[in-house]
Amino acid sequence: MAQMTPILVVMLALGMGVTETQTAYAQPSKDPRVADLVRAGELRVGIGLGSPSGAMKNRATGELRGLAVDLGRALATRIGVEFVAVEYPRPGAILEGVQTNAWDVAFLVVDTERAKEVDFAPPHTQSDFTYLVPAASSIHKVADADQSGIRIAVPRGDAVDLSLTRVLKKAELVRTDTISAAVELVGTGGAHARAGPRQALLAESAKLPGSRVLADGFAVISSAACVPKGHPERLAYISEFIEEAKASGLMKSMIEHAGLRGVQVAPAGKPSAQ
């Protein structure tokens, strides 16, 4: 059987150009590195809600959309198994499923704290962390935010929370249980800023009249696939998929499909050999 190309994977996973060839390409992979997933018949993908780089959920229909969803579906299609979304209220909560073996792969911002619990594939996208502030805010650049009396809203346990916990000297972090709650704090005056990935803040700013996203950022961030520790063969398979996706243009197509601004495809990296 012919090797399935990454472009065909994304076409099938996103429902574009599907033909009768889908049946042939959906046959389970014979690669021994994902034999456990083939036996299970499914790929459980940890999905953090609230951001287009992860997933947004339509409250009326339950439909999930976002880069992590597209990547998960494409990977499941390549392996030839069912895509199963394991949902969490925010990306940072995904790590709660590591100890209970709740998911097989997730797509998260790379962080040294997270690397203690999971192993990461080469990054697939790059962006930066910055702030969303109200129109009348005196915060015009990142340095203005780290001052006494400034309250910065962050989703609890998300990468931006981990990052700012390490670097802030004077400002206070206000941790919320959802991304939407962090945005709401800025709108109601409960926080002076909401910190997060630029692509997420740009989307949120459009829904918060008068708000603005700072031009500078406080950290360059990379997002990558990850697996719980102890699954080196699965990680190697996923790493190869990610590198093929970047080289073929699949990743660029996914970024565009997810409507992400301020996000670039990460440079080529060496597929994991862990």
Wavefront OBJ file of the C-alpha trace (Angstrom):
o trace
v 0.000 0.000 0.000
v 1.253 3.476 -0.825
v 2.739 5.639 1.912
v 0.228 8.232 3.078
v 1.561 11.739 2.557
v 1.082 14.406 5.242
v -0.984 16.550 2.861
v -3.406 13.661 2.301
v -3.549 13.138 6.054
v -4.710 16.671 6.705
v -7.186 16.569 3.821
v -8.761 13.477 5.296
v -8.638 14.682 8.890
v -10.102 18.101 8.095
v -12.665 16.779 5.643
v -11.110 18.378 2.548
v -11.038 16.484 -0.718
v -12.114 13.180 0.811
v -12.571 10.450 -1.780
v -12.916 6.701 -1.805
v -9.141 6.484 -1.301
v -9.808 7.331 2.330
v -10.759 3.714 2.979
v -7.408 2.413 1.791
v -5.357 5.012 3.627
v -7.312 4.500 6.845
v -6.004 0.957 7.283
v -4.230 0.529 10.636
v -0.505 1.202 10.606
v 1.847 -1.778 10.758
v 4.559 0.327 12.386
v 5.488 -1.483 15.629
v 6.049 1.838 17.399
v 2.289 2.471 17.513
v 1.145 -1.148 17.801
v -0.441 -0.465 21.193
v -2.586 2.305 19.712
v -3.628 0.097 16.795
v -4.656 -2.643 19.228
v -6.700 -0.118 21.207
v -8.265 1.156 17.974
v -8.096 4.773 19.091
v -5.808 7.728 19.721
v -6.787 9.598 22.873
v -5.756 13.226 22.500
v -5.622 15.541 25.511
v -7.407 18.746 24.469
v -7.320 21.973 26.498
v -10.305 24.220 25.817
v -10.389 27.992 25.482
v -7.740 28.806 22.864
v -7.670 28.372 19.057
v -4.157 26.964 19.364
v -5.720 24.198 21.452
v -9.455 23.964 20.979
v -12.599 26.059 21.033
v -15.909 24.323 21.710
v -19.204 25.349 20.147
v -21.601 25.350 23.092
v -24.610 24.698 20.882
v -23.238 21.815 18.797
v -20.343 20.525 20.918
v -18.030 20.824 17.897
v -14.327 21.198 18.660
v -12.115 23.386 16.464
v -8.466 24.355 16.846
v -4.913 23.430 15.976
v -4.586 20.666 18.581
v -7.805 19.104 17.279
v -6.597 19.226 13.667
v -3.234 17.729 14.610
v -4.848 14.978 16.665
v -7.238 14.029 13.889
v -4.477 14.010 11.283
v -2.248 11.827 13.464
v -5.090 9.402 14.204
v -5.854 9.169 10.481
v -2.229 8.406 9.700
v -2.134 5.642 12.322
v -5.483 4.343 11.086
v -7.360 4.579 14.390
v -10.260 6.581 15.811
v -9.625 10.106 17.114
v -10.902 10.512 20.687
v -10.807 13.935 22.342
v -10.137 13.920 26.092
v -11.273 17.386 27.111
v -9.921 19.640 29.853
v -11.144 23.143 30.847
v -7.760 24.728 29.944
v -4.445 23.524 28.486
v -2.703 23.501 31.867
v -5.182 20.932 33.194
v -4.117 18.347 30.604
v -1.178 17.295 32.792
v -3.676 16.104 35.398
v -4.302 13.116 33.139
v -0.715 11.863 33.117
v -0.919 9.860 36.323
v -4.246 8.260 35.367
v -3.174 7.371 31.805
v -6.089 9.403 30.484
v -4.561 10.281 27.092
v -1.951 9.100 24.589
v -0.726 12.408 23.131
v -1.282 16.116 23.707
v -0.084 19.355 22.101
v 1.202 21.921 24.583
v 3.566 24.850 25.044
v 6.976 23.461 25.958
v 8.011 24.209 29.538
v 10.730 22.844 31.803
v 8.217 22.032 34.558
v 6.060 20.053 32.140
v 9.124 18.193 30.878
v 9.344 16.559 34.302
v 6.125 14.653 33.526
v 6.105 14.310 29.735
v 8.510 14.010 26.817
v 8.219 16.498 23.961
v 8.566 16.033 20.204
v 10.293 18.769 18.154
v 8.234 22.006 18.283
v 5.706 22.505 15.496
v 4.841 26.186 16.055
v 6.398 29.301 17.585
v 4.858 32.464 18.988
v 5.313 34.610 22.101
v 3.676 35.491 25.405
v 2.423 39.025 25.931
v -0.422 40.973 27.596
v -3.979 41.963 26.745
v -4.964 45.230 28.477
v -7.966 47.606 28.502
v -7.868 50.654 26.217
v -7.160 53.140 29.009
v -4.441 51.022 30.607
v -1.149 52.649 31.588
v 0.577 49.416 30.523
v 2.106 50.093 27.104
v 5.022 47.672 27.141
v 5.838 44.465 28.980
v 8.090 46.185 31.541
v 5.159 48.364 32.675
v 3.250 45.322 33.923
v 5.645 44.136 36.616
v 4.783 46.834 39.149
v 3.332 46.769 42.681
v -0.456 46.795 42.645
v -0.754 45.324 39.145
v -2.925 42.213 38.927
v -2.324 39.856 35.997
v -4.884 37.173 35.146
v -3.610 33.757 34.019
v -5.294 30.357 33.606
v -4.121 28.172 36.476
v -1.259 25.828 35.537
v -1.009 27.020 31.937
v 2.439 27.655 30.489
v 2.038 31.411 30.913
v 1.342 30.880 34.617
v 4.487 28.753 34.936
v 6.545 31.328 33.040
v 5.390 34.397 34.978
v 5.685 32.591 38.299
v 9.408 32.371 37.608
v 10.018 35.931 36.392
v 7.601 38.397 38.014
v 9.064 40.485 40.825
v 6.267 42.840 41.921
v 3.000 42.182 40.066
v 0.407 39.757 41.456
v -0.857 36.747 39.512
v -4.591 36.082 39.636
v -5.157 32.448 38.677
v -8.436 31.338 37.096
v -9.893 27.926 36.316
v -10.682 28.756 32.677
v -9.275 31.001 29.968
v -12.596 32.800 29.574
v -12.541 33.678 33.278
v -9.121 35.302 32.872
v -10.406 37.421 29.968
v -13.519 38.359 31.949
v -11.377 39.714 34.785
v -9.829 42.236 32.391
v -13.254 43.269 31.124
v -14.682 43.771 34.619
v -11.625 45.468 36.114
v -10.711 42.511 38.323
v -7.290 42.389 36.663
v -5.138 44.966 34.938
v -3.961 42.529 32.245
v -4.438 39.013 30.934
v -1.259 37.171 29.993
v -1.172 34.541 27.277
v 0.001 33.487 23.816
v -0.201 36.317 21.286
v -2.489 34.391 18.920
v -5.012 33.785 21.702
v -4.932 37.392 22.926
v -5.473 38.767 19.418
v -8.628 36.684 19.113
v -9.811 37.705 22.578
v -9.139 41.390 21.940
v -11.627 41.360 19.069
v -14.327 40.343 21.549
v -13.335 42.868 24.244
v -14.128 46.349 22.879
v -11.337 48.869 23.317
v -8.758 46.353 24.503
v -5.317 46.035 22.946
v -2.460 43.545 22.763
v 1.042 44.846 23.553
v 3.522 45.001 20.680
v 6.340 43.393 22.651
v 6.378 40.063 24.443
v 8.055 38.581 27.504
v 8.896 35.075 26.250
v 9.261 33.234 22.960
v 7.210 30.055 23.159
v 7.201 26.806 21.243
v 4.360 24.304 21.087
v 4.995 20.601 20.644
v 3.400 17.199 20.811
v 4.045 15.371 24.068
v 3.546 11.907 25.498
v 3.691 10.639 29.076
v 7.179 9.460 30.012
v 7.905 5.840 29.254
v 6.729 5.802 25.620
v 9.884 6.493 23.558
v 8.754 4.575 20.460
v 5.444 6.418 20.284
v 7.285 9.719 20.678
v 9.671 8.830 17.841
v 6.744 8.029 15.514
v 4.974 11.286 16.383
v 8.205 13.256 16.011
v 8.602 11.964 12.452
v 5.013 12.926 11.682
v 5.588 16.453 12.993
v 8.738 16.938 10.934
v 7.014 15.681 7.787
v 4.091 18.005 8.497
v 6.402 21.015 8.734
v 8.403 20.127 5.631
v 5.387 19.367 3.434
v 3.361 22.480 4.205
v 0.756 20.575 6.205
v 1.537 22.548 9.370
v 1.209 25.867 7.576
v -2.174 24.741 6.240
v -3.292 23.791 9.731
v -2.270 27.165 11.157
v -4.306 28.877 8.446
v -7.245 26.498 8.951
v -7.270 27.336 12.669
v -7.211 31.075 11.870
v -4.142 31.713 14.020
v -2.386 35.082 13.827
v 1.047 35.684 15.312
v 2.016 32.018 14.872
v 4.765 30.612 12.662
v 5.831 27.108 11.733
v 8.783 26.117 13.914
v 12.151 25.493 12.241
v 12.990 21.942 11.238
v 14.222 19.844 14.107
v 15.631 16.396 14.559
v 12.889 13.767 15.114
v 13.059 12.410 18.638
v 15.181 9.328 19.162
v 14.179 8.910 22.785
l 1 2 3 4 5 6 7 8 9 10 11 12 13 14 15 16 17 18 19 20 21 22 23 24 25 26 27 28 29 30 31 32 33 34 35 36 37 38 39 40 41 42 43 44 45 46 47 48 49 50 51 52 53 54 55 56 57 58 59 60 61 62 63 64 65 66 67 68 69 70 71 72 73 74 75 76 77 78 79 80 81 82 83 84 85 86 87 88 89 90 91 92 93 94 95 96 97 98 99 100 101 102 103 104 105 106 107 108 109 110 111 112 113 114 115 116 117 118 119 120 121 122 123 124 125 126 127 128 129 130 131 132 133 134 135 136 137 138 139 140 141 142 143 144 145 146 147 148 149 150 151 152 153 154 155 156 157 158 159 160 161 162 163 164 165 166 167 168 169 170 171 172 173 174 175 176 177 178 179 180 181 182 183 184 185 186 187 188 189 190 191 192 193 194 195 196 197 198 199 200 201 202 203 204 205 206 207 208 209 210 211 212 213 214 215 216 217 218 219 220 221 222 223 224 225 226 227 228 229 230 231 232 233 234 235 236 237 238 239 240 241 242 243 244 245 246 247 248 249 250 251 252 253 254 255 256 257 258 259 260 261 262 263 264 265 266 267 268 269 270 271 272 273 274
